[in-house]
Amino acid sequence: MMVQTPSASRRRDLWRFIWQIVTGNGLLVILLLAAAAGMLAAAWLPQAPTADPEAYARWFSEAQARFGKATQTMQALGLFGVARSFGFRALLALLAGTLLLRLVERGDRLLSGAARWEWGELFPLLAHGGGLLLLTGLLVTHLWSWRIDGLIVQSGEQLPVPGTKSWVALQEDASKVTHSPGIVVSVEALGPGVRVSAADGAGNALALEQAAEADLHTELTLALAKDQHFAIPDAQLIVQLTPQNGRPGVQGPILLQVYHYPPIQLETETVVKGDAELRVDDVTLHFISRPYAQVTATFNPGLWPTGIGIALAIAGLAGSIVRSARQPRTDEED
C-alpha cells in the first residue's frame, strides 16, 4: 500500500485549492464584470483611429474639446484604445481560459459519474461553450478582418480591392453592385461619371491628359464625386466637368466647360445629361455616361462564430436561470 508523504498531500491540496478558485463562480464574475466595464468604456469613450493620420488629428481635436486637460491622462491610461490595450486583451485571454477550464470541469464531472446527467446540465455547457466561441470569433475578427472605405467603382467595371484578392463590380446600368464571395459591400453614395474620348477633324483619336506629367490616354473614365478636368495637349484645350445640384444622382446633369490655352479663356460651356457629343473648333468630344458607386468593402471571418457564440451563451444563461427558478418548487413538491 502506497503511503502519501505530508509534502505530497500539501501539494495536492494546493492544486485542488487553485483549481477551485479558477473554476469557481467568484473569479468568473470578476472577469465578466471587468470585461463589461472595458466594453462600456470603449462604447462610451471615442476610440482613437490608427490608420489615418488626418482622422486621428480630427479625433484628437474633438477629444481635447470634450475632455480638456484630462485627455492626456486618459490617453496614457489606454482609455481611448481599449480594444488594442494589452490589459484588455490579457483580460479576455483569462476569461477564455476560465471558461475552458469550467467547461472541462463540468464535462469531467458528467463523464465520471460524479454528477447525475440531466437535461438541465446542458445549459451551463451551452453558456460556457458559447462564451468560448464568442471570444474565439472576436480573436479571429481582430487578426484577419479588414474594412476599406471610399472605394469608387464605375458601371461596367470590376475593381480589385487593394491589398486583397477580392473584387467589387457595378453593373452596366448601375442598378446593382456585385462582389467576390466572402465579403460584405455597402453602397455609400451614387453619382454620375463619364467615359470621354476626343477626335480631330479627320477622325483621329487625340491623347488626353488628366494631370500634369501624367500618362496620356485616348480614353478616360472619370467618376464625378467632385469636379474633374483633363487636357487635350495637341488641341491646347482643357475640359472641366462639374456635377450639378450639389448632391447629384446617378442621372444628374453635368456642366461641361472647355477652355483654350494659352492664355486660358473659356471657349464654350453646356450642360449635358447621359451620353453627349460636343464639338469645339476641329475637335469632337464624345461623352458616354458611366455612373459610379462609392462603396465600403468589409471582410469579417469571425462574424459567424461570434453570432453563434452569442446565441448559445444567451440560450445557456436563460436556461440556467429558468432551471434555478424552478428548482425550489421542485424540491417543495418532492
C-alpha positions as semicolon CSV with decimal commas, in nm:
position;residue;x (nm);y (nm);z (nm)
1;M;0,000;0,000;0,000
2;M;0,137;0,336;-0,109
3;V;0,162;0,596;0,168
4;Q;0,148;0,967;0,076
5;T;0,401;1,194;0,240
6;P;0,282;1,516;0,408
7;S;0,452;1,727;0,138
8;A;0,275;1,537;-0,143
9;S;-0,057;1,580;0,039
10;R;0,004;1,953;0,078
11;R;0,088;1,988;-0,293
12;R;-0,229;1,802;-0,384
13;D;-0,434;2,026;-0,153
14;L;-0,269;2,335;-0,304
15;W;-0,355;2,230;-0,659
16;R;-0,710;2,146;-0,552
17;F;-0,740;2,492;-0,393
18;I;-0,610;2,663;-0,711
19;W;-0,844;2,455;-0,925
20;Q;-1,141;2,552;-0,710
21;I;-1,052;2,919;-0,750
22;V;-1,006;2,916;-1,129
23;T;-1,324;2,712;-1,185
24;G;-1,530;2,887;-0,920
25;N;-1,804;3,143;-0,973
26;G;-1,620;3,424;-0,796
27;L;-1,335;3,455;-1,048
28;L;-1,576;3,425;-1,341
29;V;-1,797;3,705;-1,207
30;I;-1,494;3,933;-1,153
31;L;-1,364;3,871;-1,506
32;L;-1,708;3,922;-1,662
33;L;-1,759;4,249;-1,475
34;A;-1,413;4,372;-1,576
35;A;-1,474;4,279;-1,941
36;A;-1,814;4,450;-1,933
37;A;-1,656;4,764;-1,787
38;G;-1,394;4,764;-2,063
39;M;-1,658;4,726;-2,333
40;L;-1,869;5,005;-2,182
41;A;-1,564;5,232;-2,175
42;A;-1,491;5,151;-2,541
43;A;-1,854;5,224;-2,634
44;W;-1,881;5,549;-2,436
45;L;-1,537;5,700;-2,499
46;P;-1,431;5,797;-2,853
47;Q;-1,168;5,543;-2,960
48;A;-0,864;5,678;-3,140
49;P;-0,822;5,585;-3,509
50;T;-0,481;5,447;-3,602
51;A;-0,465;5,405;-3,980
52;D;-0,547;5,758;-4,100
53;P;-0,333;6,049;-3,967
54;E;-0,595;6,306;-4,072
55;A;-0,872;6,115;-3,894
56;Y;-0,650;6,092;-3,585
57;A;-0,590;6,467;-3,588
58;R;-0,965;6,533;-3,607
59;W;-1,032;6,281;-3,330
60;F;-0,766;6,435;-3,102
61;S;-0,907;6,783;-3,153
62;E;-1,259;6,665;-3,066
63;A;-1,132;6,469;-2,764
64;Q;-0,950;6,774;-2,627
65;A;-1,260;6,988;-2,672
66;R;-1,469;6,728;-2,484
67;F;-1,234;6,620;-2,202
68;G;-0,998;6,917;-2,174
69;K;-0,687;6,865;-1,960
70;A;-0,789;6,509;-1,874
71;T;-0,732;6,399;-2,236
72;Q;-0,360;6,328;-2,193
73;T;-0,415;6,127;-1,874
74;M;-0,698;5,926;-2,025
75;Q;-0,486;5,855;-2,331
76;A;-0,195;5,739;-2,112
77;L;-0,432;5,500;-1,932
78;G;-0,535;5,348;-2,265
79;L;-0,899;5,457;-2,236
80;F;-0,900;5,577;-2,598
81;G;-0,777;5,242;-2,729
82;V;-0,939;4,985;-2,501
83;A;-0,961;4,702;-2,752
84;R;-0,594;4,749;-2,850
85;S;-0,459;4,764;-2,495
86;F;-0,255;4,476;-2,353
87;G;-0,458;4,477;-2,031
88;F;-0,791;4,426;-2,206
89;R;-0,652;4,153;-2,429
90;A;-0,499;3,978;-2,127
91;L;-0,836;4,006;-1,951
92;L;-1,014;3,837;-2,243
93;A;-0,746;3,567;-2,252
94;L;-0,801;3,499;-1,880
95;L;-1,176;3,489;-1,934
96;A;-1,137;3,241;-2,220
97;G;-0,908;3,024;-2,007
98;T;-1,153;3,030;-1,717
99;L;-1,446;2,932;-1,941
100;L;-1,243;2,649;-2,091
101;L;-1,145;2,511;-1,751
102;R;-1,503;2,535;-1,625
103;L;-1,622;2,354;-1,937
104;V;-1,363;2,080;-1,882
105;E;-1,455;2,054;-1,514
106;R;-1,829;2,016;-1,582
107;G;-1,771;1,770;-1,864
108;D;-1,541;1,562;-1,646
109;R;-1,800;1,550;-1,365
110;L;-2,065;1,423;-1,604
111;L;-1,841;1,168;-1,774
112;S;-1,701;1,035;-1,448
113;G;-2,048;0,999;-1,293
114;A;-1,975;1,248;-1,016
115;A;-2,288;1,435;-1,126
116;R;-2,615;1,282;-1,245
117;W;-2,692;1,359;-1,608
118;E;-2,999;1,574;-1,653
119;W;-3,109;1,793;-1,940
120;G;-3,063;2,089;-1,711
121;E;-2,688;2,019;-1,707
122;L;-2,680;2,109;-2,076
123;F;-2,747;2,479;-2,009
124;P;-2,419;2,557;-1,825
125;L;-2,230;2,373;-2,100
126;L;-2,405;2,588;-2,362
127;A;-2,325;2,907;-2,169
128;H;-1,957;2,822;-2,131
129;G;-1,917;2,688;-2,485
130;G;-2,100;2,989;-2,630
131;G;-1,875;3,227;-2,437
132;L;-1,566;3,048;-2,569
133;L;-1,697;3,060;-2,925
134;L;-1,776;3,431;-2,885
135;L;-1,422;3,507;-2,768
136;T;-1,278;3,294;-3,049
137;G;-1,483;3,491;-3,302
138;L;-1,357;3,819;-3,158
139;L;-0,999;3,694;-3,184
140;V;-1,046;3,586;-3,546
141;T;-1,203;3,925;-3,625
142;H;-0,910;4,108;-3,466
143;L;-0,648;3,905;-3,652
144;W;-0,791;3,871;-4,002
145;S;-1,079;4,114;-4,060
146;W;-1,045;4,429;-4,269
147;R;-1,255;4,722;-4,386
148;I;-1,186;4,957;-4,677
149;D;-1,395;5,273;-4,717
150;G;-1,439;5,503;-5,012
151;L;-1,386;5,256;-5,299
152;I;-1,516;5,405;-5,624
153;V;-1,630;5,164;-5,895
154;Q;-1,791;5,272;-6,222
155;S;-2,059;5,097;-6,423
156;G;-1,929;4,804;-6,623
157;E;-1,608;4,794;-6,417
158;Q;-1,468;4,522;-6,192
159;L;-1,243;4,685;-5,931
160;P;-0,984;4,485;-5,732
161;V;-0,997;4,563;-5,358
162;P;-0,649;4,697;-5,274
163;G;-0,427;4,454;-5,084
164;T;-0,668;4,161;-5,117
165;K;-0,781;3,902;-5,371
166;S;-1,139;4,032;-5,359
167;W;-1,318;4,249;-5,614
168;V;-1,621;4,476;-5,647
169;A;-1,818;4,541;-5,967
170;L;-2,102;4,769;-6,077
171;Q;-2,344;4,653;-6,346
172;E;-2,366;4,843;-6,675
173;D;-2,693;5,013;-6,579
174;A;-2,559;5,093;-6,228
175;S;-2,855;4,909;-6,077
176;K;-2,660;4,657;-5,871
177;V;-2,321;4,616;-5,704
178;T;-2,172;4,265;-5,715
179;H;-1,864;4,134;-5,537
180;S;-1,646;3,830;-5,479
181;P;-1,762;3,569;-5,225
182;G;-1,681;3,614;-4,858
183;I;-1,701;3,993;-4,832
184;V;-1,981;4,236;-4,749
185;V;-2,023;4,551;-4,959
186;S;-2,239;4,850;-4,867
187;V;-2,311;5,140;-5,102
188;E;-2,228;5,481;-4,954
189;A;-2,317;5,703;-5,249
190;L;-2,414;5,702;-5,615
191;G;-2,324;5,966;-5,868
192;P;-2,259;6,049;-6,232
193;G;-1,949;5,958;-6,425
194;V;-1,836;5,962;-6,788
195;R;-1,611;5,786;-7,032
196;V;-1,460;6,052;-7,258
197;S;-1,266;6,045;-7,583
198;A;-1,170;6,307;-7,842
199;A;-1,102;6,310;-8,216
200;D;-0,968;6,569;-8,461
201;G;-1,135;6,679;-8,781
202;A;-1,000;6,375;-8,968
203;G;-1,142;6,138;-8,707
204;N;-0,804;6,055;-8,550
205;A;-0,805;5,991;-8,175
206;L;-0,645;6,262;-7,965
207;A;-0,443;6,196;-7,649
208;L;-0,596;6,301;-7,318
209;E;-0,400;6,403;-7,007
210;Q;-0,575;6,403;-6,668
211;A;-0,293;6,572;-6,473
212;A;0,035;6,742;-6,549
213;E;0,308;6,493;-6,646
214;A;0,055;6,206;-6,624
215;D;0,034;5,927;-6,880
216;L;-0,154;6,007;-7,199
217;H;-0,466;5,805;-7,290
218;T;-0,704;5,804;-7,584
219;E;-0,991;5,741;-7,341
220;L;-1,055;5,840;-6,978
221;T;-1,315;5,715;-6,732
222;L;-1,397;5,976;-6,467
223;A;-1,610;5,946;-6,154
224;L;-1,765;6,282;-6,075
225;A;-1,761;6,258;-5,698
226;K;-1,601;6,603;-5,732
227;D;-1,505;6,836;-6,016
228;Q;-1,278;6,671;-6,271
229;H;-1,071;6,813;-6,553
230;F;-0,838;6,692;-6,826
231;A;-0,632;6,842;-7,106
232;I;-0,604;6,772;-7,478
233;P;-0,243;6,886;-7,539
234;D;-0,248;6,857;-7,920
235;A;-0,554;7,086;-7,938
236;Q;-0,447;7,309;-7,646
237;L;-0,780;7,256;-7,471
238;I;-0,875;7,198;-7,107
239;V;-1,212;7,042;-7,024
240;Q;-1,372;7,075;-6,681
241;L;-1,666;6,860;-6,569
242;T;-1,878;6,973;-6,272
243;P;-2,169;6,769;-6,130
244;Q;-2,474;6,989;-6,073
245;N;-2,727;7,027;-5,788
246;G;-2,471;6,976;-5,507
247;R;-2,553;6,608;-5,446
248;P;-2,604;6,469;-5,795
249;G;-2,780;6,140;-5,851
250;V;-2,681;5,873;-6,099
251;Q;-2,857;6,056;-6,384
252;G;-2,773;6,406;-6,261
253;P;-2,669;6,676;-6,511
254;I;-2,304;6,767;-6,572
255;L;-2,170;7,112;-6,655
256;L;-1,904;7,095;-6,932
257;Q;-1,665;7,389;-6,966
258;V;-1,397;7,394;-7,237
259;Y;-1,102;7,633;-7,209
260;H;-0,837;7,719;-7,466
261;Y;-0,477;7,789;-7,359
262;P;-0,253;7,986;-7,355
263;P;-0,384;8,219;-7,229
264;I;-0,665;8,033;-7,056
265;Q;-1,002;8,153;-7,182
266;L;-1,346;7,995;-7,190
267;E;-1,441;7,862;-7,533
268;T;-1,781;7,711;-7,456
269;E;-1,994;7,561;-7,182
270;T;-2,302;7,346;-7,178
271;V;-2,500;7,114;-6,950
272;V;-2,536;6,750;-7,055
273;K;-2,720;6,451;-6,914
274;G;-2,636;6,097;-7,021
275;D;-2,443;6,039;-7,344
276;A;-2,338;6,353;-7,532
277;E;-2,118;6,490;-7,809
278;L;-1,957;6,835;-7,813
279;R;-1,768;6,998;-8,099
280;V;-1,509;7,270;-8,028
281;D;-1,330;7,405;-8,337
282;D;-1,197;7,093;-8,514
283;V;-1,218;6,872;-8,203
284;T;-1,512;6,646;-8,129
285;L;-1,558;6,530;-7,770
286;H;-1,756;6,213;-7,700
287;F;-1,908;6,155;-7,354
288;I;-2,062;5,820;-7,257
289;S;-2,247;5,800;-6,925
290;R;-2,068;5,578;-6,672
291;P;-2,229;5,627;-6,326
292;Y;-2,022;5,539;-6,022
293;A;-2,087;5,387;-5,682
294;Q;-1,882;5,467;-5,373
295;V;-1,875;5,156;-5,154
296;T;-1,732;5,011;-4,835
297;A;-1,592;4,656;-4,851
298;T;-1,568;4,451;-4,531
299;F;-1,424;4,107;-4,460
300;N;-1,503;3,958;-4,118
301;P;-1,437;3,582;-4,084
302;G;-1,521;3,597;-3,715
303;L;-1,878;3,717;-3,768
304;W;-2,044;3,373;-3,772
305;P;-1,854;3,229;-3,471
306;T;-1,932;3,546;-3,278
307;G;-2,303;3,537;-3,365
308;I;-2,339;3,166;-3,288
309;G;-2,146;3,210;-2,963
310;I;-2,379;3,490;-2,852
311;A;-2,686;3,278;-2,932
312;L;-2,552;2,975;-2,742
313;A;-2,445;3,183;-2,442
314;I;-2,787;3,353;-2,420
315;A;-2,966;3,017;-2,450
316;G;-2,745;2,864;-2,182
317;L;-2,785;3,156;-1,942
318;A;-3,161;3,175;-1,993
319;G;-3,197;2,801;-1,941
320;S;-2,985;2,810;-1,626
321;I;-3,189;3,099;-1,482
322;V;-3,520;2,924;-1,553
323;R;-3,387;2,598;-1,406
324;S;-3,268;2,775;-1,091
325;A;-3,604;2,948;-1,053
326;R;-3,794;2,621;-1,084
327;Q;-3,567;2,420;-0,855
328;P;-3,714;2,533;-0,518
329;R;-4,069;2,445;-0,633
330;T;-3,949;2,104;-0,746
331;D;-3,790;2,046;-0,406
332;E;-4,111;2,152;-0,229
333;E;-4,320;1,918;-0,443
334;D;-4,083;1,631;-0,364
